[in-house]
């Protein structure tokens, strides 16, 4: 589905297998920061903040104490961990080649925010992480920089202050208010929401939140949020909310209420391109003897898949459902009118 879930408040499957859990180094750096600030973090509160299991967090603490030789102790009266002696910096990390590649990908991904308010803080965080590498790993990372690059297409504008407010709301469960502009609507509408999740999908940031007035989950584009403010009220976040499940039937991010079996015929040329990528979690590709193929998807709406199908031109043809065929016929008819000989074209 072309989605890059750069998750801020991620869910971790207690059985181990969720793709959106915060990386171990990130978790340990967060714990290290709290210990340096004498916040006396404990597994219960920190596991809730990071949305991982207490067992996973205890393994992180044990690793930091035993493998990294950090002076972590537990204070019974404060009900939290602390450093028994001053620690100036996080120990150098011995990284594998896979770790270095992942770190390099993270660095290059920052390029999509070049020129925005997020560029400087993201680069600062990366430098802090890279600074914890041992000399061999740091040297290897430097040599790898020239072999990988990102060329993001039309990244959206990002407002650092909006991120700060929303991250605080996500971590501490604060109800948020803002004015929101829907597509095609001139006036902004006031919203009051319980923020559940932030996700980056195709270079755009989205907030998944419970809309209080509409009593339903809604997805908001961050660039259309205005006057974002924290209220003085908190909300209980449901334990059964999982972003992957919420977006499972969406082609990208739009959430519908239907259940469509979408079948698309691709010619041999398009089939080669089709098989090179994972377009959706439900996809099934059936290759025909002549090299063509049929793609099957299970979607809860048809709005987003329309444009994707049209982007293939005459290399793709919808077979099911009939509703999608009719929708595309209307779009193509309108395009013919727009580009026909009687259309108003500029000389």
N, C-alpha and C positions, 0 to 999 in steps of 0.2 A: 504493500500500500504506500510505499515511499515515505514511511513515517520514521522520523528520528526522535524517539521518545527520550529527550534529554530531561529526565525527570528530576524535579526538585524535592518533592516529598514522595518518596518511592515506597512501594509495597514490597515486602520480602516474603516469599512463600516459606513457611516454617519447615517444609519438607526439602527446601533447597531447589531452586529451579526457576525462580522468577528472574526475568532479564532486567528488571528495573531497580534492583536493590542497590543501595549506595556502596561503592567499592570499599573493601576493607581498609585501605590506606586513608580514604576520606573519613571513615568512621573513627579510626584511631587518631587522626589529626584533630577531629572535633573533641574527642575525649581529652587529648593532650591539652588543648586550648582551655577547656573547662578546669582541668587540674591546675594549670598554671595560674588561672584567675581565682583559685581557691573557692570554686563554686560547689565543691563536694558532690559531684554527680554520683548517682546510683544507677544500677542496672534497670530498675523499674521505670524511672523517669526518662532515662536516656533511650531506652528501647522504644518507648512511646514516641519520643521526638524523632528518632531515626526510622521508626516503623520497622523494626526488626525484632526477632525473638530475644528474650532475656538470655537464653542459652548461647545464642550467637555473640551477644555482647560480652558475656562472661569469657568466651573463648578469646575475644579481642583483648580483654583485660589481662588474661593469663599470658597471651603472646607478648604483650607489651612489658609485662613484669619479668617473665622468664627469658624470652628470646632477645628482647631489646634492653634488658637489665635496667628498666625504669623503676624508681623507688615508689611504687604504688602501694599504699596501705589503706585499710578501711577504718573509718572513725565511727564507732558505735553510737556515740552521742549525736553526731551530725548526720548519721545514716547515709554516709557517702564516702567515696574514695578521695584520697589526697596524696600529694607528693610529700614524702617524709624528709626530703632535702631539696634545695633549689635545683631546677632543671632549666638550663638556658635555652636549649633547642631540642627538637626531636632528633633522635639518632639517625645516622645515615642508613638509608634503606638499600639492601642488596637486591637489585631487581633482575628478573629474568628477561630474556629477549621478548617474550610475550608481554611482560609488564611494560617494557620500554616502548614497544610498538603501540600499546594502548595509550600510554602517556603522550606519545607523539601524535596520535590521532586526536587526542583531546586538545593538544596545543594547536594543531592545524584547524580544528573545528572552530576555534576562536575567530578565525579569519572572517566568518560570516557576520561578525559583529563589529568589523572594522569601521571606524567612523561614527559608531554609536556610543551611547553612554555606558554600555556594558563592556566595551573593549578594555578599558584600563583596569577595572576590578578583576576581570577574568584573567588578564595577563598577570596581574599581581598574584592571584591564587596559584597560577601555574608555576610562576617563579619560586614561590614558597615550596611547592611540592618537588620541583626539580632540584631545589637546593638541598633536599634531604637525601639525594642519591649519593652513593659512594663515587669515588673518582672514576673508576672504570665504567660504571653505568652512565655517569654524566658525559664522559667522553664519547661513548657509543651513541648516546642520544643526540649529541651534537653532530656526529657523522651521518646520522640517519635523516636529519632535517631536510636535506636536499632531494631525497628520493620520494617525498610524499607531499601533496598539496591538495587543498580544497578550493573549488570554484563554485561557491554558493550562487544560486540563481535568485535574483530579486529578494534578498532578505528583508524582513519587515523592520521598521523602526522600533527601537526598544527604549523604554523610559525606566531608568535605574530606580527612581523613587517609587514607581509603581511596583517594581519587583521587591523592593525593600518592605513595603507595606504588606504585600501579599505573602511573602515568605514568613514574616512575623505572624500574620494571621493564620497561616497554615501550621506553623509550629505550635502556636499557643492557643489555637482554636477560637480566634476572635471573629465575631460577625463583622462583615465589611459592607459598606455602602459605596455606590458609585453611580455615575450617569453613563448610560450605554446607548450607542448609536447603531441601530440595526441597518443592514444594507437597504438602500432605497427609501429610508425614512429620514425626513429632514430634522425632526426634533429628537433630542436625546431623552431617554426615559430613565427615571430613577429606579435603581435596583438595590435590594438588600439580600445578601447571600451568605451561605455557610460555605467557605472555600474548602474543597476537598483535595484538589490535585492541579499541578501545573505540568503541561506537556508541550514540547516543541515538535510540531508536525510539519514537515516540508518547509522548514525555515521560518515558521510562524509559531508564536507562543499562544497557548490557549489555557484558559482557566475553566476547570470543571467544578461547578458549585451547585448547591441546592438553593434555588430561588424561593425565598420565603413567600412572597406574594402569590407566586404561581404554584407553590407546593410541588415542585418538580425539579429534577436535575436539568441544568442547562450548561451549554458550552459557550464561553465568551472569548472573543479575540482581544488580546491585551491592547492592541493599538487603538481599539475603539472604546476603551475605558477612560473616563474622565472624572476628576475630583474623587479619587479613590481614598477612602478614609476608614480607619478602624473605629468601631463603636466601643462602648464600655461593657458589652455583653459577650459572653462566650457561648459556645454551642457544643453538644456532644457529637463527635464524629462517629458515624456508624462503623462498626467493626467489619461488616460484610461488604463494604465498598472496595472494589478492585478495578483500577483503571482499565486493565486489559479486558476484563469482562464487560465493562461498560461500553467500550469501543469495539467490541468483537464484531458486531454486525455492520459497522460503519466501513465504508470504503476508505475514507480518510478520517474525518472528525465529526461529520454531521450525524446526528442520532435520530433514527426514524422508529416507527412503531410497527412496520409491516415485516413480512418474511418472504423474500423473493429468491427464487432459484434463477440466477442469471447465467445464460449460456451464450457464448460468443464464438463465432467461427473466425479463425485467423488463417491467412494464406501461408505458404511455405516460407516466404521472406520474413513475414512478421513473427512466425513461430520461433525462428532462431533468436530473435530479440526477446520474445515473450519468455522463453525458457531460461534466460540469463538472470532473471530477477524474481524475487518473492514479492508479488503484488498485493497479496492478501492472505490472511491466516487460513481462510477456507478454500483457497484455490486448488483446483484439480485440473491438470492439463492432460488431455487425451490426444496423442499424436496419431494422425491418420497415415495410411500407407503412402499417400502421395506427398507427404511432408507437411501438409496443413495440420491444423489442430483445433480442438475445442476447449475453451476455458470455461470452467464452472465455478461460480461464486455464490456464496450465501450472504445476502445483504438485507439490511432492514430499511433501506431507502434507495432511490434511484437517482437522486439529484447529482451526487458527486461523480458517479460512474459515467454519466452522460458525456461530460467534457473529455474524460479519459478515452472513451471509445471514439469520439470524433477526432481526437488527436492522431489516431491510426489511419485516418483517411479511408480509402477504399480497400485497405488491407484487413479490415475487420467488419464483420456483419453480425448483428444481434439475431439470435434465434429464439430466445426466451428471456423474459416473459413478454407477452403481447403488449403490456402497458409500456414497456421500455421501447419497443418497436414504434408504437404510436408517438411517443414523446420525441424520438429522433426524427421521425417523418415530419413532424411539425417544425422542428428546428431547421432541418434541411430545406423545407419549403420556404421558411422565412429567409434563409440565407440566399436561396435562389432569387427571391424578390429583391433582396438588398443588393445583389451583385448582377442582376439581370440587365438587359439593354435599356429598360425603362427607368432604372434607378438613377437617382441624382448623383452623378459623379463630378468631381472637381476637374476642370480642364487644366 
